[in-house]
Amino acid sequence: MAPGAWVVRTALVAVVVVALILVVLWVCQRRLIYLPDGAAPGPAEQVLDGAEDVWLTTSDGLRLGAWYVPPTGADRGVTVLVANGNAGNRADRAPLARALAGAGFATLLFDYRGYGGNPGRPSEDGLARDVRAARHHLVDERAVPPDRLLYFGESLGTGVVTELAAEHRPAGLLLRSPFVDLATLGQRHYPFLPVRLLLWDSFPVAESVARIDAPTTVVYGTADTIVPPDHSERVADSVAGPVVRVALPGAGHNDAELVGGVEVVGALVELARRAVGP
């Protein structure tokens, strides 16, 4: 084979291989973004004292499992709607709910479609429907006043609650490990891929918070390698309303102090004071 033909053939093979990789990534991207634990977590009362199982109905007809956790400490008359990150299910957030209950908050833990035994497959649009069903349960079925309702989003959940908050303003918003948007974060981790062209879902957190004037707290770990600290700082810079930053030195994305440690609970207590008073 002539040298020129060999070069052309090698280049064509490389192009085909790259094209196949991009096609696989494009088709399977949601399996890489969403990492659900599909197992049903069991009855709420077996995991959290006083908790109850509730069911949410989405606008597209899905029935989602959730846990309502009442306060065990002095009742603040404030409810927290928790939007999970991209992995696990609501059972993994039980320590957070237990800590919030002890601090006097009522909490709703819910699983997105495809998580925690729920039907459906996760997507940005689907998660938006899911969190709206959760808010509907609290505001319309439990009569929680919107001015006594806080949104708590963790990681991917920051994209879920900020999109909700832009439409339904909460009393306050706590964002744990927020990112600018999914494409910008993906490009950081995969600089050799055209991430922005491939992604179906965007979760534009920084863009959303620029339209939200509610009191906001941004909590992040300085050693977070999944959502780098500068992403969370850029989100805080974009917030339209009053914002407080809480940086946890040396904390990684899934470290206990970020998942539901005393610093996070303390940040929520302070947010409630700013948002609704003592």
Secondary structure as UniProt FT lines:
FT   HELIX           3..33
FT   STRAND          35..36
FT   HELIX           44..46
FT   TURN            49..50
FT   STRAND          52..57
FT   TURN            59..60
FT   STRAND          63..69
FT   STRAND          78..83
FT   STRAND          87..88
FT   HELIX           90..93
FT   HELIX           94..102
FT   TURN            103..104
FT   STRAND          105..110
FT   TURN            113..114
FT   TURN            116..117
FT   HELIX           124..136
FT   HELIX           137..141
FT   HELIX           146..148
FT   STRAND          149..154
FT   HELIX           156..167
FT   STRAND          172..176
FT   HELIX           182..189
FT   TURN            191..192
FT   HELIX           195..198
FT   HELIX           205..209
FT   TURN            210..211
FT   STRAND          216..221
FT   TURN            222..223
FT   HELIX           229..238
FT   STRAND          243..248
FT   TURN            249..250
FT   TURN            253..254
FT   HELIX           256..260
FT   HELIX           262..276
//
